[in-house]
Amino acid sequence: MGTAIVILILAVIVGAIIRSMVKAHKRGEHPACGGDCGHCGGSCGCH
């Protein structure tokens, strides 16, 4: 039972991280390099 609770908590945390990364990407930011994709020239893999 304890293992299932830990797995559920980890799944929620991972889901929240992915959601925040998707939202940041939609705003034009790239979470991996922390920069603005409009100014990086594609070096961070945004384009």
Buried (B, 14 or more C-beta within 10 A) or exposed (E): EEEEEEEEEEEEEEEEEEEEBEEBBEEEBBEEEEBEBEEBEEEBEBE
